[in-house]
Amino acid sequence: IVAESPDATAEVERRAASGTVALGVLRMSGTRAGRPFGTAQALLTALADDGTVAVGEVFAVGDREHALERFEDLAGERLPEAAEPAPAELGDGPAVDPWERHADQLRRWTEWFDAHDLERLLGAMAPGFRQVDHRDVADPAPRGREGVQTMTASSFELVEDLRAETELLAVDGDRRVARVAYAGAGMRMTTWVLARLDGDLLASQDVYDDADDALAALEGHARVRTPVQ
């Protein structure tokens, strides 16, 4: 990260501690290739007798259950109920911070895509969902929920090991820009997607060939900012 983003900064918020074991949220932000980026992850650390870090593990910010299980395993005791982080603090439930809200929804979408779970992917889209593909090689006609479901099902049949790699680049309110790369059967295709959320559901997606086009489209709705400080 430092090599790609020399201006990157990091901040850790401690959420629970027991002896030499601590659990918190690690936030990093900066610019990469001239574009703002930010990440939020659950960070688990354990110190050795000399004060150095003996264990350092990160979890998706929404993976509260596994982070807490690992914390209790290293601490050798169950975290007292009163000290247990509130659900929103580690991303389990509605996230107050816009970046964490989008990061959690994007993480869940990626997990369901990798599992080829069409039912959950369809359930993640709002009833009036619309997708427009602005790439030169794509059909520009808008697609609704059923159209995207049919297209995705065909992709799963053609590429049995199809997986998605996602990276959140920018957020402004309900809208975000993410890099979405698809890989499988020896192929790889990268897109940049401007998405809008309605609550926790995808209300719309615009797909682009270039990150600058997606970020410019986001700027057309509102000023782009880096929400992870």
Backbone bond lengths (Angstrom), bond angles and torsions (degrees), N, CA, C in turn:
res aa  C-N    CA-C-N  psi(-1)  N-CA   C-N-CA  omega(-1)  CA-C   N-CA-C  phi
1 I - - - 1.447 - - 1.516 110.95 -
2 V 1.347 116.69 -42.65 1.460 120.16 -179.99 1.528 110.79 -62.94
3 A 1.348 116.81 -38.71 1.466 119.70 179.47 1.518 111.23 -64.90
4 E 1.338 117.06 -38.74 1.459 121.01 -178.52 1.516 112.20 -84.17
5 S 1.335 117.87 -24.21 1.458 121.94 -176.24 1.525 109.69 -139.04
6 P 1.351 117.87 84.60 1.469 120.70 -177.63 1.525 113.20 -61.35
7 D 1.335 118.26 -22.99 1.461 119.96 -178.87 1.527 112.53 -94.07
8 A 1.321 117.02 12.19 1.459 120.58 -177.42 1.534 110.72 -63.19
9 T 1.320 115.80 140.17 1.456 121.82 175.39 1.527 108.76 -124.57
10 A 1.319 116.39 154.59 1.462 121.14 -178.72 1.521 109.79 -132.93
11 E 1.320 115.11 147.02 1.459 121.65 178.49 1.525 108.10 -142.97
12 V 1.337 116.76 134.69 1.460 120.96 179.40 1.528 108.87 -116.99
13 E 1.334 115.62 128.27 1.461 121.45 174.51 1.532 107.94 -106.31
14 R 1.324 117.28 115.89 1.464 120.24 -179.61 1.520 109.78 -75.77
15 R 1.336 116.30 131.77 1.454 121.51 -178.32 1.526 112.84 -113.51
16 A 1.339 117.88 -26.06 1.462 120.54 179.08 1.525 108.49 -158.10
17 A 1.350 116.58 149.34 1.462 121.02 179.25 1.520 109.90 -149.68
18 S 1.329 115.54 146.15 1.455 122.11 176.27 1.522 107.06 -149.39
19 G 1.337 116.28 107.19 1.456 119.29 -177.07 1.522 110.83 63.94
20 T 1.323 116.07 -121.02 1.467 120.80 -178.60 1.530 112.28 -96.64
21 V 1.329 117.07 6.35 1.466 121.39 -177.97 1.526 109.08 -105.46
22 A 1.339 116.45 132.26 1.464 120.38 -178.91 1.525 109.91 -135.86
23 L 1.325 115.07 148.30 1.457 122.49 178.17 1.524 107.95 -128.03
24 G 1.333 115.93 131.45 1.453 119.83 -179.49 1.507 111.23 -152.65
25 V 1.328 116.17 -168.98 1.458 122.85 177.39 1.523 108.32 -117.71
26 L 1.318 115.96 123.13 1.456 123.01 178.78 1.526 108.26 -97.24
27 R 1.330 116.86 122.04 1.457 121.86 177.87 1.526 108.43 -116.24
28 M 1.323 116.90 132.03 1.466 122.23 176.21 1.514 108.85 -128.58
29 S 1.322 116.70 141.11 1.454 120.95 177.98 1.516 109.63 -147.27
30 G 1.315 115.87 160.70 1.457 122.12 -179.81 1.514 109.11 166.55
31 T 1.321 116.22 -156.44 1.459 121.05 176.03 1.512 108.91 -124.86
32 R 1.323 116.16 145.62 1.456 123.03 179.01 1.514 107.41 -134.67
33 A 1.343 116.47 121.72 1.460 121.50 -177.26 1.522 111.04 53.54
34 G 1.343 116.14 38.36 1.452 120.64 177.89 1.510 114.65 79.12
35 R 1.347 118.43 4.87 1.461 121.37 -177.96 1.532 109.76 -117.91
36 P 1.336 117.37 142.56 1.458 119.49 178.54 1.519 111.23 -69.41
37 F 1.324 116.25 144.14 1.452 120.28 174.75 1.523 108.44 -143.90
38 G 1.311 115.54 161.18 1.454 120.21 176.16 1.509 109.47 -160.68
39 T 1.319 116.64 151.05 1.464 121.03 178.00 1.526 109.04 -136.51
40 A 1.307 115.79 154.77 1.462 121.82 174.38 1.521 107.03 -138.73
41 Q 1.334 116.83 124.83 1.459 122.01 -178.41 1.522 109.70 -138.72
42 A 1.324 116.52 150.94 1.459 120.82 171.72 1.529 107.68 -77.22
43 L 1.322 117.13 130.67 1.465 122.74 -176.88 1.520 109.64 -117.50
44 L 1.333 115.39 126.95 1.458 122.39 178.65 1.523 108.53 -116.28
45 T 1.328 117.88 127.33 1.465 121.19 179.12 1.520 110.46 -131.42
46 A 1.338 115.18 151.90 1.467 122.32 173.55 1.517 107.46 -137.64
47 L 1.319 117.34 132.77 1.457 122.40 -176.60 1.521 111.28 -95.13
48 A 1.333 114.80 146.15 1.459 121.12 173.19 1.525 109.01 -81.43
49 D 1.340 117.22 175.79 1.466 121.24 -178.44 1.518 112.66 -61.29
50 D 1.349 116.92 -29.80 1.463 119.86 -178.84 1.528 112.67 -87.13
51 G 1.320 117.41 5.72 1.452 120.90 177.56 1.508 115.40 89.44
52 T 1.326 117.56 -3.24 1.454 120.21 177.27 1.526 109.99 -81.48
53 V 1.321 116.08 160.29 1.463 120.72 -179.45 1.519 109.32 -77.47
54 A 1.329 116.16 116.59 1.458 121.14 179.68 1.521 111.14 -91.58
55 V 1.329 116.79 -31.65 1.458 122.31 -179.59 1.518 108.19 -135.44
56 G 1.312 115.88 132.51 1.456 121.60 174.58 1.521 108.75 -140.27
57 E 1.323 117.45 114.40 1.460 121.07 -176.91 1.528 109.18 -132.61
58 V 1.332 115.95 145.32 1.460 120.17 178.81 1.529 109.12 -120.40
59 F 1.324 115.34 149.07 1.456 123.30 178.22 1.524 108.23 -132.16
60 A 1.311 116.57 155.04 1.459 119.79 172.57 1.521 108.19 -56.98
61 V 1.331 116.62 142.29 1.458 119.71 -173.30 1.529 111.51 -60.76
62 G 1.320 117.53 -25.22 1.454 119.90 178.43 1.514 114.51 -88.18
63 D 1.351 117.65 -4.34 1.466 121.45 -176.24 1.517 109.72 -89.17
64 R 1.325 116.92 59.38 1.453 123.14 -174.40 1.528 111.81 -63.29
65 E 1.329 116.90 -41.29 1.465 120.95 -174.86 1.524 111.39 -60.90
66 H 1.336 117.51 -49.10 1.461 119.91 -178.22 1.524 111.85 -69.42
67 A 1.338 117.04 -36.06 1.465 119.95 178.32 1.522 110.50 -62.67
68 L 1.326 116.98 -43.19 1.463 120.42 179.46 1.526 111.98 -68.53
69 E 1.332 117.30 -38.75 1.464 120.56 177.75 1.525 110.61 -61.11
70 R 1.325 116.16 -43.52 1.465 120.24 -179.57 1.536 110.61 -68.37
71 F 1.325 116.27 -38.16 1.473 120.29 176.58 1.522 110.05 -58.12
72 E 1.325 117.30 -49.63 1.461 121.25 -178.17 1.525 111.72 -66.18
73 D 1.346 116.85 -32.41 1.459 120.82 178.52 1.526 110.35 -65.83
74 L 1.324 117.16 -44.97 1.466 120.59 -179.28 1.520 111.68 -72.63
75 A 1.336 116.21 -36.61 1.463 119.41 -178.08 1.525 111.66 -74.64
76 G 1.343 116.42 -20.77 1.453 119.95 -179.61 1.502 113.68 75.19
77 E 1.318 116.59 15.79 1.458 120.80 178.32 1.524 108.93 -156.04
78 R 1.321 114.79 157.98 1.450 119.35 179.04 1.515 109.26 -78.22
79 L 1.316 116.56 137.66 1.449 121.47 178.42 1.529 109.17 -65.68
80 P 1.326 117.98 126.13 1.471 119.20 179.20 1.520 110.59 -55.48
81 E 1.325 115.75 142.00 1.461 120.14 -175.65 1.514 111.79 -57.39
82 A 1.334 117.21 -37.84 1.455 120.68 -177.86 1.524 111.85 -67.80
83 A 1.350 116.25 -26.54 1.460 119.96 -178.24 1.516 112.70 -92.64
84 E 1.339 116.49 -5.46 1.455 119.73 -176.75 1.522 110.58 -66.61
85 P 1.324 118.69 130.60 1.461 120.38 -178.22 1.526 111.20 -58.11
86 A 1.318 115.93 141.35 1.460 120.52 176.80 1.521 109.31 -62.43
87 P 1.340 118.59 149.65 1.468 121.61 -176.34 1.513 113.97 -49.94
88 A 1.335 118.36 -45.63 1.465 120.44 -175.90 1.522 111.88 -66.58
89 E 1.365 117.05 -23.23 1.457 119.53 -176.36 1.518 112.58 -66.30
90 L 1.338 117.56 -31.01 1.458 120.55 178.73 1.522 110.95 -114.40
91 G 1.310 116.42 19.64 1.455 119.73 170.05 1.506 116.08 88.29
92 D 1.330 119.24 7.22 1.460 121.00 -179.92 1.520 108.24 -91.06
93 G 1.324 117.58 96.60 1.448 121.93 -175.23 1.510 109.84 115.28
94 P 1.325 118.33 -175.04 1.460 121.37 -176.81 1.520 110.97 -59.86
95 A 1.317 117.11 125.12 1.456 121.87 179.71 1.523 109.42 -90.53
96 V 1.337 116.62 132.86 1.453 120.64 -179.81 1.516 109.65 -72.29
97 D 1.325 117.05 -42.97 1.454 121.10 -178.88 1.525 110.06 -71.73
98 P 1.349 118.88 127.92 1.475 120.23 -177.79 1.520 113.12 -57.15
99 W 1.327 116.84 -39.40 1.471 118.98 -178.41 1.526 110.06 -63.41
100 E 1.333 117.52 -46.02 1.458 120.21 -179.00 1.523 110.92 -65.78
101 R 1.319 116.70 -35.50 1.463 120.22 177.76 1.522 110.51 -60.06
102 H 1.335 117.24 -48.28 1.459 120.83 179.74 1.526 111.17 -69.36
103 A 1.332 117.41 -40.22 1.463 120.62 -179.22 1.523 110.88 -62.16
104 D 1.332 116.88 -40.31 1.455 120.57 -179.47 1.526 110.94 -67.88
105 Q 1.346 116.91 -42.92 1.465 120.05 179.54 1.525 110.76 -65.97
106 L 1.341 117.12 -39.93 1.455 120.84 179.69 1.524 110.69 -67.74
107 R 1.335 117.37 -36.47 1.471 120.77 177.89 1.525 110.20 -63.16
108 R 1.341 116.55 -45.24 1.460 119.60 -179.81 1.528 111.50 -64.49
109 W 1.336 115.81 -41.28 1.468 119.64 178.61 1.523 110.11 -60.39
110 T 1.339 117.82 -42.63 1.462 121.88 -179.27 1.529 110.86 -63.78
111 E 1.329 116.84 -42.14 1.467 120.24 178.80 1.528 110.74 -61.90
112 W 1.321 117.25 -43.45 1.462 120.60 -179.03 1.520 111.19 -68.77
113 F 1.339 116.43 -36.48 1.467 119.33 177.59 1.521 109.88 -65.23
114 D 1.325 117.18 -46.42 1.466 120.57 -179.50 1.520 111.91 -62.86
115 A 1.342 116.94 -29.01 1.470 121.41 177.99 1.525 111.28 -85.87
116 H 1.342 117.19 -1.30 1.469 122.76 -177.12 1.531 110.24 54.73
117 D 1.328 115.63 41.33 1.467 122.02 -178.22 1.530 108.85 -92.12
118 L 1.338 116.26 86.55 1.466 120.98 -176.19 1.525 112.05 -63.69
119 E 1.314 117.41 -34.76 1.464 120.18 -178.12 1.523 111.18 -62.91
120 R 1.330 116.63 -44.70 1.465 119.69 179.74 1.523 111.40 -72.55
121 L 1.323 117.84 -35.74 1.464 120.49 176.71 1.524 110.61 -61.83
122 L 1.327 116.72 -41.60 1.463 120.42 177.77 1.527 109.71 -67.22
123 G 1.331 116.91 -39.16 1.450 120.65 179.73 1.512 113.63 -67.69
124 A 1.336 117.07 -18.31 1.466 121.36 179.08 1.520 112.22 -80.94
125 M 1.352 117.43 -6.80 1.463 121.48 -178.33 1.518 110.87 -103.27
126 A 1.330 116.41 137.47 1.458 121.51 177.51 1.522 109.61 -66.78
127 P 1.334 118.08 155.76 1.476 120.94 -178.77 1.521 113.55 -54.21
128 G 1.320 118.01 -37.32 1.464 121.02 179.98 1.513 113.79 -94.85
129 F 1.335 117.34 23.21 1.463 122.13 -177.45 1.532 111.89 -53.83
130 R 1.346 114.97 141.16 1.459 120.57 177.69 1.524 109.09 -139.43
131 Q 1.329 116.47 135.81 1.462 121.66 176.05 1.518 109.50 -124.63
132 V 1.332 115.53 133.17 1.460 121.86 176.28 1.520 107.78 -123.63
133 D 1.328 116.72 127.16 1.462 122.54 -179.79 1.523 108.31 -101.94
134 H 1.328 116.36 111.51 1.460 121.94 -176.09 1.529 112.76 -91.73
135 R 1.304 118.75 5.66 1.462 120.84 -178.31 1.526 110.46 -73.53
136 D 1.337 115.04 152.10 1.470 120.70 -177.03 1.522 111.97 -61.97
137 V 1.331 116.96 -30.74 1.470 120.62 -174.60 1.521 112.95 -89.84
138 A 1.339 117.69 0.72 1.457 120.60 -171.86 1.530 111.60 -109.45
139 D 1.317 114.12 161.37 1.463 121.99 173.80 1.533 107.80 -76.95
140 P 1.339 118.64 121.03 1.465 120.45 -175.73 1.525 114.04 -77.30
141 A 1.327 118.23 -4.87 1.463 120.42 -178.64 1.529 110.46 -65.74
142 P 1.328 119.13 134.27 1.469 121.44 179.10 1.529 111.49 -60.34
143 R 1.332 115.55 145.42 1.469 121.94 176.40 1.518 109.03 -118.63
144 G 1.327 116.56 141.53 1.453 121.86 174.54 1.509 110.93 -93.38
145 R 1.316 116.65 -167.81 1.470 121.40 -177.64 1.523 111.82 -58.67
146 E 1.326 116.49 -48.14 1.460 119.74 -176.20 1.524 111.21 -66.67
147 G 1.347 116.58 -37.35 1.456 119.65 179.09 1.511 112.45 -64.34
148 V 1.332 116.45 -42.13 1.464 120.65 178.08 1.520 110.24 -68.20
149 Q 1.329 117.34 -38.10 1.461 120.55 178.45 1.523 110.88 -62.35
150 T 1.335 117.08 -44.25 1.467 120.85 179.47 1.522 111.09 -63.04
151 M 1.335 116.29 -43.75 1.462 120.76 179.58 1.528 110.92 -63.53
152 T 1.337 116.59 -41.38 1.464 120.39 -179.69 1.522 111.08 -67.68
153 A 1.334 116.87 -41.56 1.461 120.44 178.64 1.521 110.61 -60.62
154 S 1.326 117.64 -40.77 1.468 121.12 177.89 1.517 111.21 -63.60
155 S 1.337 116.35 -39.11 1.470 120.05 178.77 1.520 111.06 -64.41
156 F 1.349 117.18 -40.24 1.460 120.63 178.40 1.528 111.27 -64.54
157 E 1.324 116.96 -36.11 1.470 120.51 179.57 1.523 110.98 -70.56
158 L 1.335 117.13 -38.78 1.461 121.26 -178.14 1.525 111.89 -74.80
159 V 1.326 116.82 -36.60 1.472 121.55 -177.44 1.523 107.56 -125.07
160 E 1.318 116.86 95.53 1.458 121.59 -172.64 1.524 113.28 -65.25
161 D 1.341 117.53 -27.43 1.464 119.89 -179.18 1.531 111.58 -103.53
162 L 1.313 117.34 24.64 1.463 121.36 -177.66 1.521 111.17 -61.41
163 R 1.330 115.85 129.42 1.454 122.51 179.07 1.525 109.64 -134.06
164 A 1.331 115.59 161.89 1.464 120.83 179.60 1.525 109.93 -121.37
165 E 1.323 114.99 141.60 1.462 122.04 173.93 1.524 106.85 -119.46
166 T 1.329 117.59 126.78 1.454 120.54 -174.36 1.523 111.33 -125.68
167 E 1.350 115.29 148.67 1.467 121.72 176.44 1.520 107.87 -144.78
168 L 1.316 115.88 123.72 1.452 121.67 179.03 1.527 109.33 -78.76
169 L 1.338 117.21 126.39 1.461 121.44 -175.57 1.518 113.54 -106.31
170 A 1.315 118.12 -41.49 1.461 120.93 -176.77 1.516 109.34 -154.10
171 V 1.336 115.50 148.70 1.462 121.74 -179.57 1.515 109.32 -136.74
172 D 1.319 116.61 139.67 1.460 121.35 169.67 1.522 107.50 -145.74
173 G 1.339 115.51 103.47 1.455 120.56 -179.78 1.520 111.72 62.26
174 D 1.333 116.52 -122.62 1.461 122.04 -179.04 1.518 112.98 -81.08
175 R 1.319 118.01 -8.81 1.467 121.35 -174.96 1.521 111.78 -106.71
176 R 1.335 114.85 151.11 1.459 121.03 178.93 1.516 109.62 -147.71
177 V 1.338 114.75 161.18 1.459 121.50 169.29 1.522 107.07 -121.91
178 A 1.333 115.92 130.13 1.460 121.15 179.47 1.520 110.02 -133.72
179 R 1.320 114.79 148.17 1.469 120.40 170.95 1.520 106.76 -86.68
180 V 1.315 116.92 126.96 1.458 122.03 179.47 1.526 108.04 -125.03
181 A 1.331 116.34 112.05 1.463 121.68 179.68 1.521 109.15 -110.18
182 Y 1.321 116.27 133.52 1.462 122.17 178.79 1.524 108.68 -108.03
183 A 1.332 116.47 135.10 1.461 120.54 -178.42 1.522 109.96 -139.57
184 G 1.340 114.85 147.55 1.454 121.10 177.74 1.512 110.18 160.67
185 A 1.331 116.79 152.69 1.467 122.74 179.40 1.526 111.52 52.91
186 G 1.332 115.98 35.78 1.462 120.27 176.77 1.512 115.13 78.26
187 M 1.332 117.76 6.06 1.454 120.15 -179.97 1.522 109.91 -114.10
188 R 1.339 115.08 161.97 1.462 121.71 177.35 1.520 108.80 -149.43
189 M 1.316 117.02 132.03 1.455 122.44 179.42 1.523 108.58 -134.36
190 T 1.326 117.45 128.65 1.456 122.34 -178.20 1.519 110.48 -111.55
191 T 1.317 115.59 132.93 1.458 121.71 176.51 1.523 108.85 -129.70
192 W 1.337 115.94 165.17 1.455 121.89 173.84 1.518 107.11 -123.23
193 V 1.314 116.34 127.20 1.461 121.27 -169.16 1.523 110.98 -120.48
194 L 1.322 115.79 124.78 1.459 122.36 170.15 1.524 107.43 -92.97
195 A 1.307 117.52 115.56 1.463 121.73 -176.72 1.521 110.07 -119.85
196 R 1.324 115.40 151.46 1.466 121.51 174.64 1.516 108.78 -124.55
197 L 1.328 115.66 133.45 1.458 121.11 178.85 1.523 110.85 -98.34
198 D 1.323 114.92 146.18 1.456 122.65 169.09 1.522 105.18 -120.48
199 G 1.330 116.42 97.51 1.461 119.95 -168.81 1.520 108.49 69.33
200 D 1.340 117.30 -121.69 1.461 121.33 176.09 1.529 111.90 -103.39
201 L 1.335 117.01 8.82 1.461 121.01 -177.65 1.527 110.99 -104.71
202 L 1.338 115.26 148.64 1.459 120.75 175.54 1.518 108.82 -75.09
203 A 1.342 116.52 120.71 1.460 120.87 178.67 1.523 111.54 -93.09
204 S 1.347 116.91 -32.66 1.465 120.04 179.22 1.519 110.03 -161.88
205 Q 1.336 115.67 157.62 1.458 122.76 174.83 1.524 109.24 -141.67
206 D 1.330 115.71 136.80 1.459 122.21 172.07 1.518 106.97 -121.11
207 V 1.323 116.80 124.64 1.466 122.61 -172.85 1.534 109.10 -104.87
208 Y 1.340 116.13 133.96 1.463 121.57 -176.73 1.530 110.82 -129.98
209 D 1.349 114.67 158.05 1.460 121.83 174.85 1.512 112.44 -78.82
210 D 1.337 115.95 -24.15 1.460 120.40 -169.13 1.524 110.21 -130.82
211 A 1.335 115.99 140.37 1.462 120.20 -179.96 1.519 111.54 -63.03
212 D 1.330 117.16 -38.82 1.463 119.96 -178.31 1.521 111.52 -61.99
213 D 1.340 117.16 -36.72 1.461 119.93 178.64 1.525 110.97 -65.95
214 A 1.336 116.44 -41.48 1.465 120.24 179.66 1.524 110.74 -66.30
215 L 1.346 117.44 -42.06 1.459 120.78 179.68 1.526 111.11 -68.52
216 A 1.338 116.47 -36.10 1.460 119.56 176.51 1.524 110.74 -64.12
217 A 1.334 116.63 -38.69 1.463 120.38 177.59 1.529 110.47 -65.16
218 L 1.328 117.21 -37.80 1.460 120.69 176.67 1.519 110.12 -64.86
219 E 1.319 117.48 -41.96 1.457 121.57 178.45 1.518 111.24 -63.13
220 G 1.332 116.99 -26.75 1.461 120.36 178.44 1.512 112.48 -68.28
221 H 1.347 116.59 -22.59 1.462 120.90 178.70 1.523 110.90 -92.33
222 A 1.335 117.21 -39.69 1.448 121.80 -176.79 1.510 108.41 -165.87
223 R 1.317 115.71 164.95 1.454 119.98 -179.86 1.524 110.31 -68.26
224 V 1.333 116.15 129.82 1.465 120.55 179.22 1.522 109.16 -72.28
225 R 1.293 116.64 137.25 1.457 120.73 174.76 1.515 109.67 -137.45
226 T 1.307 116.17 163.45 1.463 121.89 174.65 1.509 107.43 -100.37
227 P 1.342 118.46 101.46 1.458 120.04 -171.73 1.503 115.92 -75.69
228 V 1.332 119.35 -16.31 1.466 120.13 179.47 1.508 108.35 -88.95
229 Q 1.290 117.42 109.83 1.469 122.04 -176.08 1.529 110.21 -104.21
